[in-house]
Amino acid sequence: MTIERRIDIPFLDKFNSDTSFFRSESELVASIVNEIGNILSTRLRERDAVPPFDYGIRDLQSLEGSGEFVERFKAHCRAAILRFEPRVSDILVEDCRFNQQTQHLEMDILIQIKSSNKSFPTKISIGS
């Protein structure tokens, strides 16, 4: 996307339920996916884990453990997305894969948009 075509929306505008500033639903979806990527790319330090400084997710090292750790991590990601992306009414983290050596996180998620109640699947990929 060229700089001329980029849509700069002030941060607080997304808290408005009116999404008419997007030219299409695909622009809205792209904006939501971009923000989810920002949330999942931000690491939350334990000392910052109190509101309002709890933007992001915990260190990915927690994915090393058993399936129970992965399920807790998926729930943590879901909670972070729902807290900091107000245009999403619900989200389902369907799959979560983490490569310890490359520090690469890949998630399959199903996102429900608040303004239209439409759901769409997407894949989020973070890391190298």
C-alpha positions as CSV (number, residue, x, y, z in Angstrom):
1,M,0.0,0.0,0.0
2,T,1.4,3.4,-0.9
3,I,1.6,6.2,1.6
4,E,-0.9,8.2,-0.4
5,R,-3.5,5.4,-0.1
6,R,-2.9,4.7,3.5
7,I,-5.8,5.6,5.8
8,D,-4.6,7.2,9.0
9,I,-7.3,7.0,11.7
10,P,-6.7,8.5,15.1
11,F,-6.4,5.8,17.7
12,L,-9.5,6.8,19.6
13,D,-11.7,6.8,16.5
14,K,-11.9,3.1,16.6
15,F,-13.8,3.2,19.9
16,N,-16.6,4.9,17.9
17,S,-19.2,2.3,16.8
18,D,-19.6,4.0,13.5
19,T,-17.1,2.5,11.0
20,S,-18.2,4.6,8.1
21,F,-14.7,6.0,7.7
22,F,-13.7,2.7,6.0
23,R,-14.4,2.6,2.2
24,S,-15.1,-1.1,2.4
25,E,-15.6,-4.0,4.7
26,S,-12.2,-5.4,3.6
27,E,-10.5,-2.2,4.8
28,L,-12.2,-2.6,8.2
29,V,-11.1,-6.3,8.4
30,A,-7.5,-5.3,7.3
31,S,-7.4,-2.6,10.1
32,I,-8.7,-5.1,12.7
33,V,-6.2,-7.7,11.7
34,N,-3.4,-5.1,11.7
35,E,-4.3,-4.1,15.3
36,I,-4.5,-7.7,16.4
37,G,-1.0,-8.2,15.0
38,N,0.1,-5.2,17.0
39,I,-1.4,-6.6,20.2
40,L,0.2,-10.0,19.7
41,S,3.6,-8.5,18.7
42,T,3.8,-6.6,22.0
43,R,5.4,-8.4,24.9
44,L,3.9,-7.8,28.3
45,R,6.4,-7.7,31.2
46,E,5.1,-9.0,34.5
47,R,5.7,-5.7,36.3
48,D,3.5,-3.9,33.6
49,A,0.7,-6.5,33.9
50,V,-1.7,-4.1,35.7
51,P,-4.2,-1.9,34.0
52,P,-3.8,0.4,32.0
53,F,-0.2,-0.9,31.2
54,D,-1.2,-4.4,30.3
55,Y,-1.3,-4.0,26.5
56,G,0.2,-7.1,24.7
57,I,0.7,-10.7,25.5
58,R,3.0,-12.6,27.9
59,D,6.4,-13.9,26.7
60,L,6.1,-16.7,24.2
61,Q,8.3,-19.0,26.3
62,S,5.1,-20.2,28.0
63,L,4.3,-22.1,24.8
64,E,7.2,-24.6,25.6
65,G,5.1,-26.5,28.0
66,S,2.3,-29.0,27.7
67,G,-1.1,-28.6,26.0
68,E,-2.4,-27.0,29.2
69,F,0.1,-24.1,28.8
70,V,-0.9,-23.7,25.2
71,E,-4.6,-23.5,26.1
72,R,-3.9,-20.9,28.8
73,F,-1.9,-18.9,26.3
74,K,-4.7,-19.0,23.8
75,A,-7.1,-17.8,26.5
76,H,-4.7,-15.0,27.4
77,C,-4.4,-13.9,23.7
78,R,-8.2,-13.9,23.3
79,A,-8.6,-11.8,26.5
80,A,-5.9,-9.3,25.3
81,I,-7.6,-9.0,21.8
82,L,-11.1,-8.5,23.3
83,R,-9.8,-5.9,25.7
84,F,-7.8,-3.8,23.3
85,E,-9.7,-4.2,20.0
86,P,-13.2,-2.8,20.6
87,R,-14.4,-3.5,17.0
88,V,-14.3,-7.2,17.8
89,S,-17.3,-8.7,19.6
90,D,-15.8,-12.3,19.9
91,I,-12.8,-14.2,18.9
92,L,-11.9,-17.9,18.8
93,V,-8.2,-18.9,18.8
94,E,-8.5,-22.1,16.8
95,D,-4.9,-23.1,16.6
96,C,-1.6,-21.8,18.0
97,R,1.8,-22.9,16.8
98,F,5.1,-21.7,18.1
99,N,8.6,-22.5,16.9
100,Q,11.0,-22.1,19.8
101,Q,14.1,-21.8,17.7
102,T,12.9,-19.1,15.3
103,Q,10.6,-17.4,17.9
104,H,7.8,-17.6,15.2
105,L,4.1,-17.6,16.4
106,E,1.3,-18.6,14.0
107,M,-2.3,-18.5,15.0
108,D,-5.5,-19.4,13.2
109,I,-8.3,-17.3,14.6
110,L,-12.0,-16.6,13.9
111,I,-13.0,-13.0,14.5
112,Q,-16.5,-11.6,14.8
113,I,-16.9,-7.9,13.9
114,K,-19.0,-6.0,16.3
115,S,-20.6,-3.6,13.8
116,S,-21.9,-6.3,11.4
117,N,-21.8,-9.5,13.5
118,K,-20.0,-11.1,10.5
119,S,-17.2,-13.6,11.3
120,F,-14.1,-14.2,9.3
121,P,-11.2,-16.5,9.7
122,T,-7.6,-15.3,9.5
123,K,-4.1,-16.4,10.1
124,I,-1.8,-14.3,12.2
125,S,1.9,-14.8,11.8
126,I,4.4,-13.1,14.1
127,G,8.2,-13.4,14.3
128,S,10.9,-14.4,11.8
